[in-house]
Amino acid sequence: MLFAAVAGFLFLLAAVAYASEGASVDRLVVVFEGPVDDGWRVRVSLGAVECSGVVGVNLAYRESRSVSPRLLVAPLYYVLVSACGGGRVASWLQGLGEANVSVVFGAPEGYVVRSGLDWRGFGPPGGPYLVPGFLLRRFYLYDGVVVASLGGYRVVDVEARGFTLVYPAAGGWGEAARLVAEAAVAVRGVVSGLLGGSPRSPAVGVVAAPGEFRFMLPGVGYSLGGVFLVVPEPGAEPGWYVHVAAHEAVHGWLNDGLFYGDFSLAEAATEWLAVLGLWRGNRSLYVLAEPYIGGLVDFGEPYSVWMKVNALLWLAGLRVCGRDVYGEALASLFRESLASGAARLYSLVDVAARVNETCGPRVLEEWARLLPSAAEANVTELLASVEYASPGPGPGGVGSSTVSAAETGVQPRRPPLRLPPRPPGDAWSWWGRDAVAERASDAGVSAALLLAVAAVAVSTALLVRALKRVP
């Protein structure tokens, strides 16, 4: 997990360093002046252009309904357009050229701002930030901005994890918030290792109080990339929080403007990676989330079956190829999408075609043989059978997913999965303890890890140069 975090940080640090060479600096200032009726009055400076307006609720889009006097969670682009209009914003973006952008957020006394720009080397949480203009255009304009009342919400910046959590200050929300944070961080580490660092990996998680938003149904979540929101029902179970946070965390990779597609990819592959991330990243959290896997993210959508279709392609690749060619295919398409900058919708068909290119048609034949059992497949037993029939390291290790139980002729029992007792102390004891342990481990980083980090620095710098050539 530490390596994945370092890799993601270096990607964007390299971007800042490369784009800063000889570039001029433009400015973007967004001041949230205060709540009015069902919106927020905002004043914006786009370079030399000054404008103001009200960020209100747009019922046509779920991502623009999260506006209340105590909490606002919205795309930055929506905020800018609400104040300045689409034409002015587009004109300013076109005129940026090679400039870096100084991004400053302001809020009234008693409020704080966080955003998808946090924890990426651009500046401290909440800003001000210095952002390469091409990254702002490509990625961060569509990420989220959060304005939270300190009278109603706690804002916890956890430096050791590179993550900020916003949750209700009253009502005993600490435990639910801890689960959201643990799930997001665990899944982020696993998916970073599988697909590579994302410029919009989850950095801020927000838990809204039930009834906070007039036009948001309870029991839902959504992701803007670096910022995700969870809106619970009263009395929601711990596993629900874990499942929704894990799913939304994966949208830091599979999201519009990054690597996006139809339901079979954008939602079903996201669900499968969330399952895999919890299984490998934090087994006790997987136990909590297991009853919710494949459902309860959006009502009426076939998450369960389509997620298992992805899982069976993963399994077929392990059986036929002896390695995770499904993950390799996703990583390849993710890099392709980032480098091209083209607005293309991908599908599970594209993943299967890339798997075929990598390993040949036998893997697709095995997948076709498995598909009739998709609806009845038990995901936990599938994961356990692969792990317990395979040599190599323990849960989540590189060698833990190489062959299947069917290949070896071994049909192990489903292993016991027991949830360890809650750690002593308050809800944040896990964070404090892990922060100390991580700092201690940092002091003893091996030469091999340092070499690996150096390799990542070189590769990310090259990727940044490729990205910068994309209009």
N, C-alpha and C positions, 0 to 999 in steps of 0.2 A: 504494500500500500504506500509506503514511504517513497519507493522508487517511482510509482505511478504519479504521485503528487509532484515529485521533483520534475518528472518528464513534462507534465502539463505546465508547470511554472516556467520551465526553461523555454518551452515553445513560445510563450507570450513575451518572456523577457527578451528572447532573441528578436522577436518582432519589434519590440520597442527600440532596442539598440540599433537594429538595421534601419528602421524607418526614420529614426531621429537624425541620421547622418545628413547634415546639410539641409534639413527640411525646415520650412517656416512653420509658425504655430498660429493656427486659427483658434477660435474659442466657441464653446457652447455652454451657456449658463441657463440653468433651469431653476427657478425659484418658485416653490410651492408657498403661496401667500396665505392660504387658509381655506378651510371648508366653507362651501356655500350650498345650501339646499342639498341636492343629491350629487354634488360635485366638489371640485377643488379649483379655486382661482389660481392660475399659474402665469408667471411672466418669464419670457424666453428671449435670450439673445443668441441669434445665429450670426456669428461674426459681428458685422456692424448693424444688422437688422434687428430691431426690437419689436416684439409683439406680445400680446397677452390674450387670455381667453379662459374658458372654463373646461376642465377635464370632467366630463359627465359620463353617465352610463349609456352605452350603446347596446340595446337588447339583442341586436342581431349577432353579436359575437360574445361568447362566454368570457374570453380573455379581457373584455372591456366592461364587465359588470362588477368588478371587484373594487368598488369605490364607496367609502363611507367616511364620516367625519373623523374616525379614529384610525382608519387603515385604508391605504390605497396600494393596490398591486396591479400594475398595468404595463403594457409594452411602451418603451421609451418613444417609439415612433408615434404611437397613438397620442401621447402627451404633447409631442411637438406639433403634430397636425392639428390637435384641438386648439392650440394657442396661435399657430401661425398659418394654418392652411397647407394643403399638400403642395401647391405650386411653389410657395416660398421655401419649404423644406427641400423639395427636389432641386430647386435652383442653387441653394446653398451647398447641397451635396455635390452637385456637378462642378461647382467652382472650387472644391477643396484641393484638387490636384494632388501634389505630393505632401501637402501640409499635414503636420500632426495637429491634434485637437486637444486643447485644454478643456476638460469637462468639469464643470462645477455645479453641484446641487445645493440648494438652500431650502430651509424649512422654518416654520415659526418656532418660537421658543416652546419647549416641551415635546417637540417632534424630532425624529431622526430619519435620515434617508439611507437606504442601502440599495445596491443594484447588481446586475449581472457583470459589471466591470470589476467587482471586488475579488480579492485574492488571486490576482493574475499578474502582479508586478507593475500595474499601471499607477498605483497609489494606494493609500490606506483605505480601509473600509469606509464607505461613504464619500470618498474623494477628499480633495480634488484629484483628478486623474490626468495623465498625459497619454493619449491614445493615438496610434498611427491612424491617419484618416482612412486608409483603405480597409483596415480592420473594423473601424466604426461603420463604414458603409456596408461591408460584407456581412458582419456578424452582430455587432452590438447595438445597432439602431433598433433591432427587433427583439432584443432581450428586455428584461424587466427592470422596473424601478419600483421601490417600496418606500412608502412614507408611513411611519408608525408613530402613534401617540405613546409617549412614555408613561402617561397616566393609565393607559389601557393595556399596554403590551411590554413585555421584556424583550430586549434586543441583546443577544449574547454572541459576541465575536470570539470564536475559538481559534486562536492563532495556530496552535499545534495541528489542527485539522484543516485549516484553510476553509472554514465554513462559518456561516452566521445563521443563527436560528432566531426567529421572531415568533412569540407565542403569547397568549393572554396572561396578564400579570396576576389576575385573581381567579380563584376557582380551582386550584390544584391541577394545573395543566403541565406541571414539570415532568411527570413520568411519560405522558404522551409525547411531549416535545423531545424528550431524550430518545424515545424509540424512533421518531422521525429522523432525528439527526444521525443516530447509529445506522439506520437502514440506508440512508442516502450516502453516507461516507463509505460503508462497506461495499455497496454496489458500485459506487464511483471508482473505487480501487480496482475491482475485478474487471469492469468494462474498460477502464483505461489500459489495463494490461492486455485485454483481448483486441480492442479496436485501435488503440493509440490515444494520445491526448486529444481532447476536444477544446476548441476555443470557447465553447459555451457549456462546459461541464458544470454540474450543480455546485453553486457557491452560496446560495441563500435559500433557506427553507422557511416558509411562513405557514403557521397554523392559525387559522382565523377562529374566533369564538363563534359558536353556532348563532345564527341570526345576525351576524355582523353586516352582511350584505343583503339588501332587500331583494335583489334580483338574482341571487345565487341559491340554487337548491343545496341542501345539506347532503353530505355523503359523497362528495366529488373532490377531484383534484385536477389541476392542470399545470403544465410546465411551459415557461417561456424560454427555457434553456438553462441559463445560469440561475434563474429564480424559479422556484416552483411553489405552488399554493395548495394547501390541504384545507378543505372545509368539512369538518366532521359533523355527524349527527350527534345529538346529545346521547351520552352513554355508549359511544362507539367502543368496540373491543380493542385491546392492544394490537391484535393481529391485523386489524383493518388499517391502523396507522402505518404499520410496517409495510404492508403490501402496497398501499397507495404511494408511500414515499419512495419505495424501491422502484416502482413503475415510473413515476415521474422523474426520478433521478436518471434513468436510462434515456429519457427524452433530451438529456444534455448532449446526446449523440444523434439519435434518430428524431430529427425535428426539422421543421421548415427552415430553409436557408442553410442546412448542414447536409443531412442525408435523409431524404424523405421519400415516402411512397404511398402505395395503397394500403388497405387495412392489413393485408397479409404481411407487410413489412413494418409500416409505421406504428401499428399497435400490437400485432401478434408477435413479431420478432422482439419488440420492446418488452412485452410480457415475458417471453422466454428468457431474455437476458436478465430481467429482474429476478426471475426464479433462480437462474444460474448464479447470479451475483450474490444472492442471499445464501444459497447452498455453499458456495465456496468462500464467501467473505465473512459470514457470521451464522453458524449453524443454529444457534439458539434462536436467532431472529427468524430463520426459516421455519422453525417449529411453530412459532407464533403465527406466521403468515400463511402456513399451509392450508388452513380451511378456506382462505380467500383467493387462492391461486386460480387464475383463469376467469375471474368474475368480479363484479361489484366495482369496476372502474367506470364504465358507462353502461347503464342499463340497456338491455336488448341487443348488445353486440356479442357476437360469438367468440369471445376471447378464448374460452377454454379449448375449443376444437382447433382453432387456427394456431394458438400457441403450441399445441401438441403436434401439429403438422410441422412447425419449425423444429420442435424437439426431436421428431423422428428423422428429419434430414440430418440433424446433428449426430444422432445415433448411427444412422446409416454410414455417414462419413467415418466415424470411429471404427465401425465393423469392417468396412471394406479397405479403408486407407490406413488405418492404424494411427490416425492423428485427427485433430479437430479441423477438418477442411471447411466445415460450415463457418467456424469463426474466422478462418483465413479468408474466405470469400467475402464475409461481411467487412472485414478490415480493408480488403482490397477495394471494395466498392465505396467505403467511407472515404478513403484517401482520394479515390477518383472523383467523388462528388466535391470534396473540398478544393481540389486542384482545379477542376473545370469551372466552377462557379456558375454552371448552367442550371437553369430551373428545370430539372428533370425529376419525374416521379419514378421511383424504383419499385420493384415488386419481388416477392419470394421467387418468382420465375427467374429474375436476374441472378439471385443468389444461387439457385440450382444450376443455372448455366455456367456460372463461375466455378462452382464445385465440379461440374463435368469437365471443364477445361483443365482443372487442377489434377483431378484424380481419375477421369475417365467415366464411361457410361455405367459401369457396374454399381457405382454408388447410387445412381438414380434408379437402377433396377431394384436394389435393396430397399430404397425409400418407397418405391411403388408397392413392394411386397408388404411393407409395414403399414402403409396408409389405411387399409381397411380397419385396423385396430385403433385408429387415432382417438375416436370418441371415448373408448373405454380405457385408454392407457392411464396408468397411475404414475404421475410425474416423479413422486418421491421414490417409488420402487425402481423406476428407470434410472434415476440418478444414482441410487444406492447400488444397483446391480453393476453399473459400469465401474463405480469407484471400488467396490469391494472385490471385483473380479480382476482388478488391474494391479500390476506391480508399480512401485514407485513411491513418491512422497505421500503424505497424508492428505486430508481434505483440501482441495483447491490447488494442490501442487502440480507442477508441470507434467509429471508422469502419472497423474491420477485418472486420466481419461484417455486411455489408449485402445483398449479392447473391451468387448461386451461380455456379459455372462453367457449369452447364447454361443459366442465363439469359443469360449473355454469349456463349455459344457457344465459350468458351475451355476447353480441357481441359488444364491445365498438368500437367507431370510432377510426381510427388511430390518435393517439394524435399528436398535433402540435409539430414539432421539429424545433425550431428556433436557428440559430447560433448567439451567443452573439457577440457584437462588439469586434474587436481586442483590447487587452489591450493597454493603452497608453505607450509611450516610444519606445525603440528599440525592435528588435525581441527577445532579451534575457530578457526583463522585467519579463516575466512569470517565468523564472528560478530564477531570483534574488528574486522576491517576494515570490515564493514558498519555496525557501531555508530559508528565514527568518522565514516564518510561520512554517516550519517543525522543525527548531531549537527551536522555542518557544513552540511548542507542545511537543517536546521531554522533556522539563523541567517539564512538568506536566503529565508525563506518569502515568497511574493509576496502582494501585496494581494488578488489574486483568491482565493488559497487561504484567506486569513484571512476574507474575506467568506463563502466556502463553509463554513468551520468555524462561523462565527457562525450561518449558516442551519441547519446541523445541530443546533447547540445549542438553537435555538428549537424546531425540529421534534421533537427528542427530548424536550424538556421537555413538549411537548403530548402526545406519546405516553405518557410516564410518567403524566401526569394521567389519561389515558384508562384505562391499566392499573390505576391505583389504585382506580378506581371498580368494577373487577371483583371480585366476592367471592372 
